[in-house]
Amino acid sequence: MPILNRGPGPFPHLAHLACKLSTLAEDLQRIARGEHPTERVLREAPILTDWRVSLSPMPHLVGTVVGHPEIGDGRICRTSELVTFDPVSGYARTFSRFYRLEP
């Protein structure tokens, strides 16, 4: 995800990206230690039903979403890039957020 910056800066638009990457890294570190997302984290996460993995152009999930902050309930959702997921435990972590995975 290259971002072109011109001039001497500052570049405040990079602060949002840095925050997202930091949160993603923290989540991945917890999962790497075997700490799955807490019930509270998953309770606040959007629900994705009838989901499937799609590999084009990068791995992501497609399914019907409920509780997404920007996509209306019952709409088809194509997530951001899929980073890790555990269908047995019922969650996925995309670049942007956690999702609860339901059948």
Jmol script that loads the backbone (N, CA, C; Angstrom):
load data "model"
ATOM      1  N   MET A   1       0.824  -1.169   0.000  1.00  0.00           N
ATOM      2  CA  MET A   1       0.000   0.000   0.000  1.00  0.00           C
ATOM      3  C   MET A   1       0.873   1.239   0.000  1.00  0.00           C
ATOM      4  N   PRO A   2       1.510   1.535  -1.085  1.00  0.00           N
ATOM      5  CA  PRO A   2       2.381   2.701  -1.142  1.00  0.00           C
ATOM      6  C   PRO A   2       1.578   4.002  -1.068  1.00  0.00           C
ATOM      7  N   ILE A   3       2.143   4.950  -0.343  1.00  0.00           N
ATOM      8  CA  ILE A   3       1.534   6.269  -0.213  1.00  0.00           C
ATOM      9  C   ILE A   3       2.601   7.296  -0.573  1.00  0.00           C
ATOM     10  N   LEU A   4       2.310   8.087  -1.577  1.00  0.00           N
ATOM     11  CA  LEU A   4       3.260   9.095  -2.035  1.00  0.00           C
ATOM     12  C   LEU A   4       3.150  10.329  -1.155  1.00  0.00           C
ATOM     13  N   ASN A   5       4.267  10.769  -0.638  1.00  0.00           N
ATOM     14  CA  ASN A   5       4.329  12.007   0.135  1.00  0.00           C
ATOM     15  C   ASN A   5       5.242  12.970  -0.603  1.00  0.00           C
ATOM     16  N   ARG A   6       4.813  14.201  -0.710  1.00  0.00           N
ATOM     17  CA  ARG A   6       5.624  15.217  -1.398  1.00  0.00           C
ATOM     18  C   ARG A   6       5.907  16.367  -0.450  1.00  0.00           C
ATOM     19  N   GLY A   7       7.068  16.915  -0.594  1.00  0.00           N
ATOM     20  CA  GLY A   7       7.435  18.051   0.228  1.00  0.00           C
ATOM     21  C   GLY A   7       8.027  17.619   1.560  1.00  0.00           C
ATOM     22  N   PRO A   8       8.336  18.603   2.385  1.00  0.00           N
ATOM     23  CA  PRO A   8       9.031  18.316   3.640  1.00  0.00           C
ATOM     24  C   PRO A   8       8.115  17.781   4.744  1.00  0.00           C
ATOM     25  N   GLY A   9       6.804  17.795   4.544  1.00  0.00           N
ATOM     26  CA  GLY A   9       5.890  17.306   5.582  1.00  0.00           C
ATOM     27  C   GLY A   9       5.455  18.444   6.485  1.00  0.00           C
ATOM     28  N   PRO A  10       4.682  18.216   7.468  1.00  0.00           N
ATOM     29  CA  PRO A  10       4.263  16.927   7.998  1.00  0.00           C
ATOM     30  C   PRO A  10       3.201  16.265   7.122  1.00  0.00           C
ATOM     31  N   PHE A  11       2.892  14.991   7.431  1.00  0.00           N
ATOM     32  CA  PHE A  11       1.932  14.207   6.667  1.00  0.00           C
ATOM     33  C   PHE A  11       0.896  13.625   7.628  1.00  0.00           C
ATOM     34  N   PRO A  12      -0.074  14.438   8.049  1.00  0.00           N
ATOM     35  CA  PRO A  12      -1.040  13.986   9.053  1.00  0.00           C
ATOM     36  C   PRO A  12      -1.898  12.810   8.604  1.00  0.00           C
ATOM     37  N   HIS A  13      -2.067  12.625   7.303  1.00  0.00           N
ATOM     38  CA  HIS A  13      -2.869  11.500   6.828  1.00  0.00           C
ATOM     39  C   HIS A  13      -2.229  10.158   7.183  1.00  0.00           C
ATOM     40  N   LEU A  14      -0.945  10.154   7.457  1.00  0.00           N
ATOM     41  CA  LEU A  14      -0.277   8.912   7.826  1.00  0.00           C
ATOM     42  C   LEU A  14      -0.569   8.505   9.277  1.00  0.00           C
ATOM     43  N   ALA A  15      -1.028   9.441  10.092  1.00  0.00           N
ATOM     44  CA  ALA A  15      -1.337   9.125  11.493  1.00  0.00           C
ATOM     45  C   ALA A  15      -2.446   8.080  11.586  1.00  0.00           C
ATOM     46  N   HIS A  16      -3.474   8.211  10.751  1.00  0.00           N
ATOM     47  CA  HIS A  16      -4.572   7.239  10.765  1.00  0.00           C
ATOM     48  C   HIS A  16      -4.067   5.852  10.361  1.00  0.00           C
ATOM     49  N   LEU A  17      -3.265   5.787   9.314  1.00  0.00           N
ATOM     50  CA  LEU A  17      -2.700   4.521   8.875  1.00  0.00           C
ATOM     51  C   LEU A  17      -1.807   3.911   9.956  1.00  0.00           C
ATOM     52  N   ALA A  18      -0.983   4.724  10.587  1.00  0.00           N
ATOM     53  CA  ALA A  18      -0.096   4.237  11.647  1.00  0.00           C
ATOM     54  C   ALA A  18      -0.908   3.651  12.805  1.00  0.00           C
ATOM     55  N   CYS A  19      -2.014   4.280  13.139  1.00  0.00           N
ATOM     56  CA  CYS A  19      -2.879   3.792  14.217  1.00  0.00           C
ATOM     57  C   CYS A  19      -3.479   2.435  13.841  1.00  0.00           C
ATOM     58  N   LYS A  20      -3.979   2.310  12.607  1.00  0.00           N
ATOM     59  CA  LYS A  20      -4.555   1.039  12.152  1.00  0.00           C
ATOM     60  C   LYS A  20      -3.512  -0.078  12.170  1.00  0.00           C
ATOM     61  N   LEU A  21      -2.311   0.227  11.706  1.00  0.00           N
ATOM     62  CA  LEU A  21      -1.258  -0.779  11.674  1.00  0.00           C
ATOM     63  C   LEU A  21      -0.828  -1.179  13.082  1.00  0.00           C
ATOM     64  N   SER A  22      -0.778  -0.223  13.986  1.00  0.00           N
ATOM     65  CA  SER A  22      -0.418  -0.508  15.367  1.00  0.00           C
ATOM     66  C   SER A  22      -1.451  -1.421  16.029  1.00  0.00           C
ATOM     67  N   THR A  23      -2.732  -1.121  15.824  1.00  0.00           N
ATOM     68  CA  THR A  23      -3.797  -1.941  16.383  1.00  0.00           C
ATOM     69  C   THR A  23      -3.752  -3.349  15.799  1.00  0.00           C
ATOM     70  N   LEU A  24      -3.550  -3.448  14.494  1.00  0.00           N
ATOM     71  CA  LEU A  24      -3.434  -4.752  13.845  1.00  0.00           C
ATOM     72  C   LEU A  24      -2.265  -5.538  14.426  1.00  0.00           C
ATOM     73  N   ALA A  25      -1.109  -4.895  14.590  1.00  0.00           N
ATOM     74  CA  ALA A  25       0.070  -5.573  15.134  1.00  0.00           C
ATOM     75  C   ALA A  25      -0.190  -6.074  16.555  1.00  0.00           C
ATOM     76  N   GLU A  26      -0.845  -5.261  17.386  1.00  0.00           N
ATOM     77  CA  GLU A  26      -1.169  -5.678  18.747  1.00  0.00           C
ATOM     78  C   GLU A  26      -2.095  -6.885  18.746  1.00  0.00           C
ATOM     79  N   ASP A  27      -3.123  -6.876  17.882  1.00  0.00           N
ATOM     80  CA  ASP A  27      -4.043  -8.015  17.786  1.00  0.00           C
ATOM     81  C   ASP A  27      -3.304  -9.276  17.348  1.00  0.00           C
ATOM     82  N   LEU A  28      -2.432  -9.144  16.356  1.00  0.00           N
ATOM     83  CA  LEU A  28      -1.689 -10.302  15.868  1.00  0.00           C
ATOM     84  C   LEU A  28      -0.728 -10.847  16.924  1.00  0.00           C
ATOM     85  N   GLN A  29      -0.120  -9.970  17.711  1.00  0.00           N
ATOM     86  CA  GLN A  29       0.762 -10.431  18.782  1.00  0.00           C
ATOM     87  C   GLN A  29      -0.009 -11.238  19.816  1.00  0.00           C
ATOM     88  N   ARG A  30      -1.215 -10.789  20.171  1.00  0.00           N
ATOM     89  CA  ARG A  30      -2.041 -11.540  21.128  1.00  0.00           C
ATOM     90  C   ARG A  30      -2.427 -12.898  20.551  1.00  0.00           C
ATOM     91  N   ILE A  31      -2.857 -12.923  19.292  1.00  0.00           N
ATOM     92  CA  ILE A  31      -3.252 -14.189  18.666  1.00  0.00           C
ATOM     93  C   ILE A  31      -2.048 -15.118  18.572  1.00  0.00           C
ATOM     94  N   ALA A  32      -0.878 -14.584  18.253  1.00  0.00           N
ATOM     95  CA  ALA A  32       0.335 -15.392  18.163  1.00  0.00           C
ATOM     96  C   ALA A  32       0.660 -16.058  19.504  1.00  0.00           C
ATOM     97  N   ARG A  33       0.310 -15.400  20.612  1.00  0.00           N
ATOM     98  CA  ARG A  33       0.522 -15.977  21.942  1.00  0.00           C
ATOM     99  C   ARG A  33      -0.574 -16.974  22.304  1.00  0.00           C
ATOM    100  N   GLY A  34      -1.544 -17.156  21.417  1.00  0.00           N
ATOM    101  CA  GLY A  34      -2.647 -18.069  21.693  1.00  0.00           C
ATOM    102  C   GLY A  34      -3.821 -17.427  22.391  1.00  0.00           C
ATOM    103  N   GLU A  35      -3.833 -16.106  22.436  1.00  0.00           N
ATOM    104  CA  GLU A  35      -4.923 -15.373  23.077  1.00  0.00           C
ATOM    105  C   GLU A  35      -5.935 -14.958  22.020  1.00  0.00           C
ATOM    106  N   HIS A  36      -7.023 -15.709  21.924  1.00  0.00           N
ATOM    107  CA  HIS A  36      -8.066 -15.369  20.969  1.00  0.00           C
ATOM    108  C   HIS A  36      -8.766 -14.087  21.414  1.00  0.00           C
ATOM    109  N   PRO A  37      -9.474 -13.419  20.514  1.00  0.00           N
ATOM    110  CA  PRO A  37     -10.204 -12.203  20.897  1.00  0.00           C
ATOM    111  C   PRO A  37     -11.161 -12.496  22.047  1.00  0.00           C
ATOM    112  N   THR A  38     -11.309 -11.537  22.931  1.00  0.00           N
ATOM    113  CA  THR A  38     -12.197 -11.705  24.087  1.00  0.00           C
ATOM    114  C   THR A  38     -13.660 -11.672  23.640  1.00  0.00           C
ATOM    115  N   GLU A  39     -14.538 -12.119  24.531  1.00  0.00           N
ATOM    116  CA  GLU A  39     -15.977 -12.060  24.235  1.00  0.00           C
ATOM    117  C   GLU A  39     -16.412 -10.628  23.964  1.00  0.00           C
ATOM    118  N   ARG A  40     -15.866  -9.662  24.716  1.00  0.00           N
ATOM    119  CA  ARG A  40     -16.231  -8.257  24.519  1.00  0.00           C
ATOM    120  C   ARG A  40     -15.834  -7.777  23.136  1.00  0.00           C
ATOM    121  N   VAL A  41     -14.613  -8.122  22.705  1.00  0.00           N
ATOM    122  CA  VAL A  41     -14.140  -7.711  21.377  1.00  0.00           C
ATOM    123  C   VAL A  41     -15.051  -8.297  20.310  1.00  0.00           C
ATOM    124  N   LEU A  42     -15.390  -9.569  20.430  1.00  0.00           N
ATOM    125  CA  LEU A  42     -16.233 -10.199  19.413  1.00  0.00           C
ATOM    126  C   LEU A  42     -17.678  -9.720  19.494  1.00  0.00           C
ATOM    127  N   ARG A  43     -18.146  -9.380  20.691  1.00  0.00           N
ATOM    128  CA  ARG A  43     -19.512  -8.858  20.826  1.00  0.00           C
ATOM    129  C   ARG A  43     -19.655  -7.532  20.085  1.00  0.00           C
ATOM    130  N   GLU A  44     -18.577  -6.752  20.039  1.00  0.00           N
ATOM    131  CA  GLU A  44     -18.594  -5.457  19.359  1.00  0.00           C
ATOM    132  C   GLU A  44     -18.264  -5.564  17.872  1.00  0.00           C
ATOM    133  N   ALA A  45     -17.825  -6.742  17.436  1.00  0.00           N
ATOM    134  CA  ALA A  45     -17.418  -6.930  16.035  1.00  0.00           C
ATOM    135  C   ALA A  45     -18.631  -7.185  15.151  1.00  0.00           C
ATOM    136  N   PRO A  46     -18.576  -6.757  13.889  1.00  0.00           N
ATOM    137  CA  PRO A  46     -19.651  -7.093  12.958  1.00  0.00           C
ATOM    138  C   PRO A  46     -19.751  -8.605  12.788  1.00  0.00           C
ATOM    139  N   ILE A  47     -20.944  -9.084  12.507  1.00  0.00           N
ATOM    140  CA  ILE A  47     -21.190 -10.500  12.252  1.00  0.00           C
ATOM    141  C   ILE A  47     -21.177 -10.714  10.746  1.00  0.00           C
ATOM    142  N   LEU A  48     -20.507 -11.771  10.312  1.00  0.00           N
ATOM    143  CA  LEU A  48     -20.473 -12.126   8.891  1.00  0.00           C
ATOM    144  C   LEU A  48     -21.053 -13.525   8.748  1.00  0.00           C
ATOM    145  N   THR A  49     -22.156 -13.644   8.000  1.00  0.00           N
ATOM    146  CA  THR A  49     -22.790 -14.938   7.771  1.00  0.00           C
ATOM    147  C   THR A  49     -22.667 -15.312   6.297  1.00  0.00           C
ATOM    148  N   ASP A  50     -22.893 -16.584   6.025  1.00  0.00           N
ATOM    149  CA  ASP A  50     -22.817 -17.083   4.645  1.00  0.00           C
ATOM    150  C   ASP A  50     -21.517 -16.630   3.988  1.00  0.00           C
ATOM    151  N   TRP A  51     -20.442 -16.660   4.741  1.00  0.00           N
ATOM    152  CA  TRP A  51     -19.173 -16.126   4.275  1.00  0.00           C
ATOM    153  C   TRP A  51     -18.381 -17.180   3.507  1.00  0.00           C
ATOM    154  N   ARG A  52     -17.477 -16.659   2.720  1.00  0.00           N
ATOM    155  CA  ARG A  52     -16.529 -17.497   1.993  1.00  0.00           C
ATOM    156  C   ARG A  52     -15.249 -16.701   1.803  1.00  0.00           C
ATOM    157  N   VAL A  53     -14.156 -17.418   1.619  1.00  0.00           N
ATOM    158  CA  VAL A  53     -12.877 -16.777   1.349  1.00  0.00           C
ATOM    159  C   VAL A  53     -12.773 -16.562  -0.149  1.00  0.00           C
ATOM    160  N   SER A  54     -12.363 -15.372  -0.540  1.00  0.00           N
ATOM    161  CA  SER A  54     -12.099 -15.055  -1.936  1.00  0.00           C
ATOM    162  C   SER A  54     -10.639 -14.636  -2.035  1.00  0.00           C
ATOM    163  N   LEU A  55      -9.974 -15.031  -3.100  1.00  0.00           N
ATOM    164  CA  LEU A  55      -8.538 -14.791  -3.218  1.00  0.00           C
ATOM    165  C   LEU A  55      -8.166 -13.701  -4.214  1.00  0.00           C
ATOM    166  N   SER A  56      -9.151 -12.967  -4.707  1.00  0.00           N
ATOM    167  CA  SER A  56      -8.853 -12.001  -5.753  1.00  0.00           C
ATOM    168  C   SER A  56      -9.240 -10.597  -5.330  1.00  0.00           C
ATOM    169  N   PRO A  57      -8.427  -9.600  -5.417  1.00  0.00           N
ATOM    170  CA  PRO A  57      -7.023  -9.652  -5.795  1.00  0.00           C
ATOM    171  C   PRO A  57      -6.128 -10.108  -4.641  1.00  0.00           C
ATOM    172  N   MET A  58      -6.597  -9.961  -3.388  1.00  0.00           N
ATOM    173  CA  MET A  58      -5.889 -10.456  -2.221  1.00  0.00           C
ATOM    174  C   MET A  58      -6.905 -11.211  -1.382  1.00  0.00           C
ATOM    175  N   PRO A  59      -6.464 -12.097  -0.502  1.00  0.00           N
ATOM    176  CA  PRO A  59      -7.436 -12.840   0.314  1.00  0.00           C
ATOM    177  C   PRO A  59      -8.327 -11.890   1.132  1.00  0.00           C
ATOM    178  N   HIS A  60      -9.617 -12.124   1.056  1.00  0.00           N
ATOM    179  CA  HIS A  60     -10.594 -11.370   1.824  1.00  0.00           C
ATOM    180  C   HIS A  60     -11.813 -12.257   2.010  1.00  0.00           C
ATOM    181  N   LEU A  61     -12.771 -11.816   2.787  1.00  0.00           N
ATOM    182  CA  LEU A  61     -14.006 -12.555   3.001  1.00  0.00           C
ATOM    183  C   LEU A  61     -15.153 -11.829   2.313  1.00  0.00           C
ATOM    184  N   VAL A  62     -16.116 -12.608   1.873  1.00  0.00           N
ATOM    185  CA  VAL A  62     -17.347 -12.070   1.305  1.00  0.00           C
ATOM    186  C   VAL A  62     -18.488 -12.742   2.047  1.00  0.00           C
ATOM    187  N   GLY A  63     -19.461 -11.964   2.484  1.00  0.00           N
ATOM    188  CA  GLY A  63     -20.606 -12.530   3.185  1.00  0.00           C
ATOM    189  C   GLY A  63     -21.619 -11.457   3.504  1.00  0.00           C
ATOM    190  N   THR A  64     -22.666 -11.865   4.196  1.00  0.00           N
ATOM    191  CA  THR A  64     -23.713 -10.945   4.629  1.00  0.00           C
ATOM    192  C   THR A  64     -23.325 -10.390   5.996  1.00  0.00           C
ATOM    193  N   VAL A  65     -23.404  -9.079   6.138  1.00  0.00           N
ATOM    194  CA  VAL A  65     -22.900  -8.439   7.359  1.00  0.00           C
ATOM    195  C   VAL A  65     -24.028  -7.836   8.188  1.00  0.00           C
ATOM    196  N   VAL A  66     -23.833  -7.879   9.502  1.00  0.00           N
ATOM    197  CA  VAL A  66     -24.720  -7.215  10.458  1.00  0.00           C
ATOM    198  C   VAL A  66     -23.835  -6.528  11.482  1.00  0.00           C
ATOM    199  N   GLY A  67     -24.117  -5.271  11.776  1.00  0.00           N
ATOM    200  CA  GLY A  67     -23.392  -4.548  12.804  1.00  0.00           C
ATOM    201  C   GLY A  67     -22.131  -3.853  12.344  1.00  0.00           C
ATOM    202  N   HIS A  68     -21.966  -3.719  11.051  1.00  0.00           N
ATOM    203  CA  HIS A  68     -20.783  -3.025  10.529  1.00  0.00           C
ATOM    204  C   HIS A  68     -20.987  -1.521  10.679  1.00  0.00           C
ATOM    205  N   PRO A  69     -19.928  -0.786  11.055  1.00  0.00           N
ATOM    206  CA  PRO A  69     -20.105   0.657  11.262  1.00  0.00           C
ATOM    207  C   PRO A  69     -20.384   1.468   9.996  1.00  0.00           C
ATOM    208  N   GLU A  70     -20.103   0.899   8.820  1.00  0.00           N
ATOM    209  CA  GLU A  70     -20.284   1.670   7.583  1.00  0.00           C
ATOM    210  C   GLU A  70     -21.176   0.992   6.549  1.00  0.00           C
ATOM    211  N   ILE A  71     -21.486  -0.288   6.739  1.00  0.00           N
ATOM    212  CA  ILE A  71     -22.285  -1.045   5.766  1.00  0.00           C
ATOM    213  C   ILE A  71     -23.585  -1.457   6.436  1.00  0.00           C
ATOM    214  N   GLY A  72     -24.688  -1.226   5.764  1.00  0.00           N
ATOM    215  CA  GLY A  72     -25.995  -1.531   6.333  1.00  0.00           C
ATOM    216  C   GLY A  72     -26.200  -3.015   6.593  1.00  0.00           C
ATOM    217  N   ASP A  73     -26.976  -3.314   7.621  1.00  0.00           N
ATOM    218  CA  ASP A  73     -27.288  -4.699   7.981  1.00  0.00           C
ATOM    219  C   ASP A  73     -27.947  -5.431   6.821  1.00  0.00           C
ATOM    220  N   GLY A  74     -27.542  -6.688   6.637  1.00  0.00           N
ATOM    221  CA  GLY A  74     -28.119  -7.527   5.600  1.00  0.00           C
ATOM    222  C   GLY A  74     -27.510  -7.348   4.228  1.00  0.00           C
ATOM    223  N   ARG A  75     -26.541  -6.463   4.102  1.00  0.00           N
ATOM    224  CA  ARG A  75     -25.896  -6.223   2.809  1.00  0.00           C
ATOM    225  C   ARG A  75     -24.729  -7.181   2.626  1.00  0.00           C
ATOM    226  N   ILE A  76     -24.381  -7.415   1.375  1.00  0.00           N
ATOM    227  CA  ILE A  76     -23.200  -8.206   1.062  1.00  0.00           C
ATOM    228  C   ILE A  76     -21.970  -7.351   1.327  1.00  0.00           C
ATOM    229  N   CYS A  77     -21.002  -7.933   1.988  1.00  0.00           N
ATOM    230  CA  CYS A  77     -19.800  -7.215   2.401  1.00  0.00           C
ATOM    231  C   CYS A  77     -18.579  -7.924   1.825  1.00  0.00           C
ATOM    232  N   ARG A  78     -17.671  -7.150   1.301  1.00  0.00           N
ATOM    233  CA  ARG A  78     -16.346  -7.646   0.911  1.00  0.00           C
ATOM    234  C   ARG A  78     -15.380  -6.993   1.872  1.00  0.00           C
ATOM    235  N   THR A  79     -14.764  -7.792   2.741  1.00  0.00           N
ATOM    236  CA  THR A  79     -13.908  -7.230   3.774  1.00  0.00           C
ATOM    237  C   THR A  79     -12.622  -6.678   3.184  1.00  0.00           C
ATOM    238  N   SER A  80     -11.900  -5.969   4.015  1.00  0.00           N
ATOM    239  CA  SER A  80     -10.541  -5.599   3.651  1.00  0.00           C
ATOM    240  C   SER A  80      -9.691  -6.878   3.680  1.00  0.00           C
ATOM    241  N   GLU A  81      -8.428  -6.741   3.382  1.00  0.00           N
ATOM    242  CA  GLU A  81      -7.540  -7.894   3.271  1.00  0.00           C
ATOM    243  C   GLU A  81      -7.608  -8.778   4.518  1.00  0.00           C
ATOM    244  N   LEU A  82      -7.781 -10.079   4.290  1.00  0.00           N
ATOM    245  CA  LEU A  82      -7.824 -11.060   5.362  1.00  0.00           C
ATOM    246  C   LEU A  82      -6.408 -11.304   5.879  1.00  0.00           C
ATOM    247  N   VAL A  83      -6.202 -11.085   7.169  1.00  0.00           N
ATOM    248  CA  VAL A  83      -4.876 -11.253   7.747  1.00  0.00           C
ATOM    249  C   VAL A  83      -4.775 -12.605   8.438  1.00  0.00           C
ATOM    250  N   THR A  84      -5.772 -12.956   9.259  1.00  0.00           N
ATOM    251  CA  THR A  84      -5.808 -14.258   9.912  1.00  0.00           C
ATOM    252  C   THR A  84      -7.250 -14.575  10.265  1.00  0.00           C
ATOM    253  N   PHE A  85      -7.568 -15.868  10.331  1.00  0.00           N
ATOM    254  CA  PHE A  85      -8.905 -16.224  10.780  1.00  0.00           C
ATOM    255  C   PHE A  85      -8.911 -17.624  11.362  1.00  0.00           C
ATOM    256  N   ASP A  86      -9.888 -17.852  12.223  1.00  0.00           N
ATOM    257  CA  ASP A  86     -10.055 -19.136  12.888  1.00  0.00           C
ATOM    258  C   ASP A  86     -11.536 -19.481  12.815  1.00  0.00           C
ATOM    259  N   PRO A  87     -11.933 -20.207  11.780  1.00  0.00           N
ATOM    260  CA  PRO A  87     -13.359 -20.514  11.638  1.00  0.00           C
ATOM    261  C   PRO A  87     -13.887 -21.400  12.762  1.00  0.00           C
ATOM    262  N   VAL A  88     -13.035 -22.200  13.384  1.00  0.00           N
ATOM    263  CA  VAL A  88     -13.471 -23.036  14.501  1.00  0.00           C
ATOM    264  C   VAL A  88     -13.822 -22.164  15.703  1.00  0.00           C
ATOM    265  N   SER A  89     -12.994 -21.170  15.994  1.00  0.00           N
ATOM    266  CA  SER A  89     -13.275 -20.242  17.094  1.00  0.00           C
ATOM    267  C   SER A  89     -14.265 -19.155  16.690  1.00  0.00           C
ATOM    268  N   GLY A  90     -14.517 -19.022  15.385  1.00  0.00           N
ATOM    269  CA  GLY A  90     -15.553 -18.114  14.903  1.00  0.00           C
ATOM    270  C   GLY A  90     -15.159 -16.664  14.759  1.00  0.00           C
ATOM    271  N   TYR A  91     -13.911 -16.416  14.353  1.00  0.00           N
ATOM    272  CA  TYR A  91     -13.528 -15.024  14.128  1.00  0.00           C
ATOM    273  C   TYR A  91     -12.556 -14.908  12.971  1.00  0.00           C
ATOM    274  N   ALA A  92     -12.470 -13.688  12.447  1.00  0.00           N
ATOM    275  CA  ALA A  92     -11.485 -13.329  11.426  1.00  0.00           C
ATOM    276  C   ALA A  92     -10.945 -11.954  11.781  1.00  0.00           C
ATOM    277  N   ARG A  93      -9.668 -11.744  11.470  1.00  0.00           N
ATOM    278  CA  ARG A  93      -9.078 -10.400  11.624  1.00  0.00           C
ATOM    279  C   ARG A  93      -8.654  -9.953  10.248  1.00  0.00           C
ATOM    280  N   THR A  94      -9.278  -8.907   9.772  1.00  0.00           N
ATOM    281  CA  THR A  94      -8.905  -8.322   8.500  1.00  0.00           C
ATOM    282  C   THR A  94      -8.006  -7.128   8.791  1.00  0.00           C
ATOM    283  N   PHE A  95      -7.571  -6.464   7.749  1.00  0.00           N
ATOM    284  CA  PHE A  95      -6.745  -5.277   7.941  1.00  0.00           C
ATOM    285  C   PHE A  95      -7.464  -4.260   8.820  1.00  0.00           C
ATOM    286  N   SER A  96      -8.781  -4.159   8.668  1.00  0.00           N
ATOM    287  CA  SER A  96      -9.546  -3.116   9.360  1.00  0.00           C
ATOM    288  C   SER A  96     -10.093  -3.489  10.715  1.00  0.00           C
ATOM    289  N   ARG A  97     -10.504  -4.755  10.907  1.00  0.00           N
ATOM    290  CA  ARG A  97     -11.244  -5.071  12.131  1.00  0.00           C
ATOM    291  C   ARG A  97     -11.406  -6.569  12.298  1.00  0.00           C
ATOM    292  N   PHE A  98     -11.931  -6.943  13.459  1.00  0.00           N
ATOM    293  CA  PHE A  98     -12.375  -8.309  13.699  1.00  0.00           C
ATOM    294  C   PHE A  98     -13.767  -8.484  13.124  1.00  0.00           C
ATOM    295  N   TYR A  99     -14.103  -9.712  12.746  1.00  0.00           N
ATOM    296  CA  TYR A  99     -15.457 -10.115  12.367  1.00  0.00           C
ATOM    297  C   TYR A  99     -15.785 -11.378  13.135  1.00  0.00           C
ATOM    298  N   ARG A 100     -17.040 -11.496  13.561  1.00  0.00           N
ATOM    299  CA  ARG A 100     -17.553 -12.762  14.094  1.00  0.00           C
ATOM    300  C   ARG A 100     -18.036 -13.568  12.908  1.00  0.00           C
ATOM    301  N   LEU A 101     -17.595 -14.794  12.817  1.00  0.00           N
ATOM    302  CA  LEU A 101     -17.990 -15.651  11.707  1.00  0.00           C
ATOM    303  C   LEU A 101     -19.090 -16.596  12.164  1.00  0.00           C
ATOM    304  N   GLU A 102     -20.188 -16.566  11.464  1.00  0.00           N
ATOM    305  CA  GLU A 102     -21.299 -17.470  11.722  1.00  0.00           C
ATOM    306  C   GLU A 102     -21.587 -18.233  10.430  1.00  0.00           C
ATOM    307  N   PRO A 103     -22.261 -19.383  10.564  1.00  0.00           N
ATOM    308  CA  PRO A 103     -22.525 -20.191   9.362  1.00  0.00           C
ATOM    309  C   PRO A 103     -23.296 -19.426   8.301  1.00  0.00           C
TER     310      PRO A 103
END
end "model"
wireframe off; spacefill off
backbone 0.3
color backbone group
